[in-house]
Amino acid sequence: MLDGLMIGWAIKNAIENTNRSLASVATERLETEGERLRRDFGHLALATEGIWLLLKEHYGFTDEQLAAKIREVDLRDGHIDGHPPQSGIAHCKQCGRALMKGAPRCVYCGTENTLAPFPA
């Protein structure tokens, strides 16, 4: 009877240790991902600020013009929500069929389709 209790205790202890270990690994992954996202966000913020300063200094754009353009882009999906509109499916300029993502040519008619890096 005592042996059975010891085995049961050992199994329970092993399961608890495994669960703690898995939780620790998951936490480390989330912290690593969070750090990467913070770093990427910081890089994007710096690049955006630099580009905006160049546009202001060299072309005379104003903060009001930037705010109006941001609002215009935000409204493309019909909602002022602070998120860019979701890009839709691109279509072939020749036959109008849906293009495969990343394919330089239409799989239906063979027309080369150059896609803009950002949808209009």
Secondary structure, DSSP 8 states (H G I E B T S, - for coil): -HHHHHHHHHHHHHHHHHHHHHHHHHHHHHHHHHHHHHHHHHHHHHHHHHHHHHHHHHH---HHHHHHHHHHHHGGGT--SSS-------B-TTT--B--TT-SB-TTT--B----SS--
